[in-house]
Amino acid sequence: MPELPEIISRAREMKRILAGKTITGIEVIQPKCLNMRPATFKKRLTGAAVLDVTHHGKWLFIHTSQGYLLLNLGMGADVLLTTRKRLPEKYQFIFDLDDGKCMSVRFWWFGYVHYAPEGKLGKHEMTAKLGPDALEISREEFREMVRGRRGGAKMFLLNQENIAGIGNAYVQDILFLAGLHPSTTLDRLKDDEIDRLWQAIRDGLLPAAKKGGSWYEKTLRGKPGGFLYEDLLVGYREGKPCPTCGTDVVKLRTGSTQSFICPSCQRKKRAAVRKRTAKRSRAAAQADAVKKAAGKRRST
């Protein structure tokens, strides 16, 4: 799934290549990806000149002279700059350009191609509810976001309404860099741990963004990103040695997602373990008391 490093890279690339070009035609193969009828979508964007390309979280914002073309690449997508004579075998959308080239869009699983009118981007439901971009949050803002919250650190980072742009690929190394177990709850973090997590977000995302995103995503020219499997620290490296201590990386289940951790560098907080153990003990004691009381009533 494309995450912030890939989206940053695609936005930068699109701005360089597409700015100044005009959309002369649109072919829609999969209308379910749209937020309006295909005929309306084509009418709104045909003839539009590309002014700028930015991003927010996992969304690409293509600003045109006639409003916004919004792309969410879902679980993965090939967005390619090509020509009508060299189209890929599969695609769901084609945007023809005034220089004779075109941009094809093929979603691997699902994705969105939306339109938002000029001046109404803030009313686009799916992007309006996103939290701040993961790399645009200041240390102080992040502290305020985390303080007073409950729930696990991993689930907090993956919730796009909290922070936009982090997915299950990069969150692995982010938590490793912060020295946090995925199930660590936010209310147990000290100020220095919150600061370390903020820095880990930056250190876990920026290297991939500088290399054009991960190797399994393609550029507009069809080339893979430069951030390789070997660049990962613990993510998806089960059985490989931790780069810090040499302990084998293990895979575990956290909620509905898989996590990869170093069991030595990312230990569960003992206080949290003791608290759960004490809770179970109290529950067991209460159950025993209920059984004894019920037995006494039966004997009388």
C-alpha positions as CSV (number, residue, x, y, z in Angstrom):
1,M,0.0,0.0,0.0
2,P,1.4,3.4,-0.9
3,E,2.1,5.5,2.2
4,L,3.5,8.9,2.8
5,P,6.9,8.4,1.3
6,E,5.4,7.1,-2.0
7,I,2.8,9.8,-2.1
8,I,5.3,12.5,-1.5
9,S,7.5,11.1,-4.3
10,R,4.6,10.8,-6.7
11,A,3.4,14.4,-6.0
12,R,6.9,15.8,-6.5
13,E,7.2,13.8,-9.8
14,M,3.7,14.8,-11.0
15,K,4.3,18.4,-10.3
16,R,7.5,18.4,-12.3
17,I,6.1,16.5,-15.3
18,L,2.4,17.6,-15.4
19,A,2.4,21.2,-14.4
20,G,1.4,23.4,-17.3
21,K,-0.2,20.6,-19.3
22,T,-3.9,20.5,-20.2
23,I,-6.2,17.5,-19.8
24,T,-7.8,17.1,-23.3
25,G,-9.8,13.9,-22.7
26,I,-10.7,11.3,-20.1
27,E,-11.5,7.6,-20.4
28,V,-13.3,6.0,-17.5
29,I,-13.3,2.2,-17.3
30,Q,-14.2,1.8,-13.6
31,P,-16.8,4.4,-12.6
32,K,-17.1,2.9,-9.1
33,C,-13.9,4.8,-8.2
34,L,-15.6,8.1,-8.9
35,N,-17.5,10.4,-6.6
36,M,-19.9,11.5,-9.4
37,R,-21.3,10.2,-12.7
38,P,-18.6,9.7,-15.4
39,A,-20.1,12.2,-17.7
40,T,-20.1,14.9,-15.0
41,F,-16.5,14.0,-14.0
42,K,-15.3,14.3,-17.6
43,K,-17.1,17.6,-18.1
44,R,-15.6,19.1,-15.0
45,L,-11.9,18.3,-15.9
46,T,-11.7,18.1,-19.7
47,G,-9.9,21.3,-20.8
48,A,-8.4,21.9,-17.3
49,A,-4.7,23.0,-17.1
50,V,-2.6,21.4,-14.3
51,L,-1.4,24.2,-12.0
52,D,0.1,22.3,-9.1
53,V,0.4,18.9,-7.4
54,T,0.4,18.5,-3.6
55,H,-0.5,15.7,-1.2
56,H,-2.2,15.1,2.2
57,G,-1.5,11.8,3.8
58,K,-2.2,9.1,1.3
59,W,-4.0,11.4,-1.1
60,L,-2.7,13.2,-4.2
61,F,-4.2,16.6,-4.9
62,I,-3.8,17.7,-8.6
63,H,-4.9,21.3,-8.7
64,T,-6.2,22.4,-12.1
65,S,-7.7,25.5,-13.5
66,Q,-11.1,23.9,-13.1
67,G,-10.9,22.4,-9.7
68,Y,-9.1,19.4,-8.1
69,L,-8.4,15.9,-9.3
70,L,-8.0,13.8,-6.2
71,L,-6.3,10.4,-6.3
72,N,-6.0,7.8,-3.6
73,L,-4.0,4.8,-4.7
74,G,-5.6,2.3,-2.2
75,M,-3.7,-0.9,-1.7
76,G,-1.4,0.0,-4.6
77,A,-1.6,1.4,-8.1
78,D,0.4,2.0,-11.3
79,V,0.1,5.6,-12.4
80,L,2.1,5.9,-15.6
81,L,3.0,8.6,-18.0
82,T,2.7,7.0,-21.4
83,T,1.1,7.3,-24.9
84,R,-2.1,5.8,-26.4
85,K,0.2,3.5,-28.5
86,R,2.0,2.2,-25.4
87,L,-0.7,1.7,-22.9
88,P,-0.3,-0.9,-20.1
89,E,-2.3,-4.1,-20.4
90,K,-4.7,-3.1,-17.6
91,Y,-6.0,0.3,-16.5
92,Q,-9.1,1.9,-15.1
93,F,-8.6,5.5,-16.2
94,I,-6.8,7.4,-18.9
95,F,-6.2,11.2,-18.8
96,D,-5.1,12.5,-22.3
97,L,-2.7,15.4,-22.3
98,D,-2.2,18.2,-24.8
99,D,1.4,17.1,-25.6
100,G,0.2,13.8,-27.1
101,K,1.0,11.8,-23.9
102,C,-1.5,10.4,-21.4
103,M,-1.6,9.3,-17.7
104,S,-3.0,5.9,-17.1
105,V,-4.2,4.7,-13.7
106,R,-4.5,1.1,-12.7
107,F,-5.5,0.1,-9.2
108,W,-4.2,-3.2,-7.9
109,W,-7.2,-3.7,-5.6
110,F,-9.2,-0.5,-5.0
111,G,-8.7,3.2,-5.2
112,Y,-10.4,6.6,-5.7
113,V,-10.5,9.1,-8.5
114,H,-12.5,12.1,-7.2
115,Y,-13.2,15.7,-8.2
116,A,-13.6,18.7,-5.9
117,P,-14.6,22.1,-7.2
118,E,-12.4,25.1,-6.7
119,G,-12.8,26.6,-3.3
120,K,-14.6,23.5,-2.0
121,L,-11.7,21.1,-1.3
122,G,-12.4,21.4,2.4
123,K,-15.9,19.9,1.8
124,H,-14.5,16.7,0.2
125,E,-15.6,14.2,2.9
126,M,-12.8,11.7,2.7
127,T,-10.0,14.2,2.9
128,A,-11.6,16.7,5.2
129,K,-11.6,14.2,8.1
130,L,-7.9,13.4,7.8
131,G,-5.6,14.4,10.6
132,P,-2.4,16.5,10.0
133,D,0.2,15.1,7.6
134,A,2.7,12.9,9.5
135,L,5.7,15.0,8.5
136,E,4.1,18.4,9.1
137,I,3.3,18.0,12.8
138,S,5.6,19.9,15.2
139,R,7.0,18.3,18.3
140,E,4.7,20.5,20.5
141,E,1.6,19.7,18.4
142,F,2.4,16.0,18.7
143,R,2.7,16.2,22.4
144,E,-0.7,17.8,22.7
145,M,-2.2,15.1,20.4
146,V,-0.8,12.2,22.5
147,R,-1.3,13.5,26.0
148,G,-4.5,12.3,27.7
149,R,-5.2,9.7,25.0
150,R,-5.6,6.0,25.7
151,G,-5.2,3.0,23.3
152,G,-2.2,1.4,21.7
153,A,0.5,3.4,20.1
154,K,0.4,1.4,16.8
155,M,-3.4,1.8,16.4
156,F,-3.0,5.6,17.1
157,L,-0.4,6.0,14.3
158,L,-2.4,4.0,11.8
159,N,-5.7,5.9,12.3
160,Q,-5.7,8.4,9.5
161,E,-8.0,10.8,11.4
162,N,-5.2,11.2,14.0
163,I,-2.2,11.4,11.7
164,A,-2.3,11.1,7.9
165,G,0.1,9.0,5.9
166,I,1.4,6.2,8.0
167,G,0.4,2.6,7.2
168,N,1.4,-0.9,8.3
169,A,4.6,-0.9,6.2
170,Y,6.4,2.0,7.8
171,V,4.9,1.9,11.2
172,Q,7.1,-1.2,12.0
173,D,10.3,0.7,11.9
174,I,8.8,3.8,13.4
175,L,7.9,1.9,16.6
176,F,11.3,0.2,16.6
177,L,13.1,3.5,16.3
178,A,11.0,4.8,19.2
179,G,11.8,1.6,21.3
180,L,8.1,1.0,21.8
181,H,6.1,-2.3,21.7
182,P,3.1,-1.9,19.4
183,S,0.6,-2.5,22.2
184,T,2.2,0.2,24.4
185,T,-0.7,2.5,25.5
186,L,-0.3,6.2,25.0
187,D,-1.4,7.1,28.5
188,R,1.8,5.3,29.8
189,L,4.2,7.3,27.7
190,K,6.5,9.8,29.4
191,D,7.3,13.1,27.8
192,D,10.7,11.9,26.5
193,E,9.0,8.8,25.0
194,I,6.5,11.0,23.2
195,D,9.3,13.1,21.8
196,R,11.2,10.0,20.8
197,L,8.1,8.7,18.9
198,W,7.7,12.1,17.1
199,Q,11.4,11.9,16.0
200,A,10.9,8.2,15.0
201,I,8.1,9.2,12.7
202,R,10.4,11.5,10.8
203,D,13.4,9.1,10.9
204,G,11.1,6.3,9.7
205,L,9.6,8.2,6.8
206,L,12.1,10.7,5.4
207,P,14.7,8.2,4.2
208,A,12.2,6.4,2.0
209,A,10.8,9.7,0.7
210,K,14.2,10.9,-0.3
211,K,14.7,7.6,-2.3
212,G,11.5,8.0,-4.2
213,G,9.5,5.5,-2.1
214,S,9.6,1.8,-1.8
215,W,10.8,-0.7,-4.3
216,Y,7.3,-2.3,-4.8
217,E,5.8,1.0,-6.1
218,K,6.5,2.5,-9.5
219,T,7.3,6.0,-10.6
220,L,5.4,7.7,-13.4
221,R,8.1,6.3,-15.7
222,G,7.5,2.8,-14.5
223,K,10.7,2.4,-12.5
224,P,10.7,1.1,-8.9
225,G,11.3,3.3,-6.0
226,G,14.8,3.4,-4.4
227,F,13.9,2.4,-0.9
228,L,14.8,-1.3,-0.8
229,Y,13.9,-4.3,1.4
230,E,17.4,-4.1,2.8
231,D,16.7,-0.6,4.0
232,L,14.1,-1.8,6.4
233,L,15.2,-2.2,10.0
234,V,12.7,-4.7,11.4
235,G,9.6,-4.4,9.3
236,Y,8.9,-7.7,7.5
237,R,12.3,-9.1,8.5
238,E,11.1,-12.0,10.6
239,G,14.1,-14.2,11.7
240,K,16.6,-11.5,10.7
241,P,18.9,-10.0,13.4
242,C,17.9,-6.7,15.0
243,P,20.3,-4.0,13.7
244,T,20.8,-2.8,17.3
245,C,21.2,-5.9,19.4
246,G,21.3,-8.9,17.1
247,T,18.2,-10.6,18.5
248,D,16.0,-12.2,15.9
249,V,13.1,-10.1,14.7
250,V,9.7,-11.8,15.5
251,K,6.3,-11.5,14.0
252,L,3.2,-11.1,16.2
253,R,-0.4,-10.3,15.8
254,T,-1.6,-6.9,17.1
255,G,-5.3,-6.4,16.7
256,S,-6.1,-6.9,13.0
257,T,-2.6,-6.3,11.8
258,Q,0.8,-8.0,11.8
259,S,3.7,-6.5,13.7
260,F,7.4,-7.1,13.4
261,I,9.5,-6.3,16.5
262,C,12.8,-6.8,18.2
263,P,11.7,-8.6,21.5
264,S,14.7,-7.2,23.3
265,C,14.5,-3.5,22.1
266,Q,10.7,-3.3,22.2
267,R,9.7,-4.8,25.5
268,K,6.2,-4.5,26.9
269,K,6.1,-2.1,29.8
270,R,6.3,-4.3,33.0
271,A,3.9,-2.1,34.9
272,A,1.3,-2.7,32.2
273,V,1.9,-6.5,32.5
274,R,1.6,-6.4,36.3
275,K,-1.6,-4.3,36.0
276,R,-3.2,-6.9,33.8
277,T,-2.0,-9.8,36.0
278,A,-3.4,-8.1,39.1
279,K,-6.7,-7.5,37.3
280,R,-7.0,-11.2,36.3
281,S,-6.1,-12.2,39.9
282,R,-8.9,-10.0,41.3
283,A,-11.4,-11.4,38.8
284,A,-10.4,-15.0,39.7
285,A,-10.7,-14.1,43.4
286,Q,-14.2,-12.7,42.9
287,A,-15.2,-15.7,40.9
288,D,-14.0,-18.0,43.7
289,A,-16.0,-15.9,46.3
290,V,-19.1,-16.2,44.2
291,K,-18.7,-20.0,43.9
292,K,-18.2,-20.4,47.7
293,A,-21.2,-18.2,48.5
294,A,-23.3,-20.3,46.1
295,G,-22.1,-23.5,47.7
296,K,-23.1,-22.2,51.2
297,R,-26.6,-21.4,50.0
298,R,-27.1,-24.8,48.6
299,S,-25.8,-26.5,51.8
300,T,-28.3,-24.6,53.9
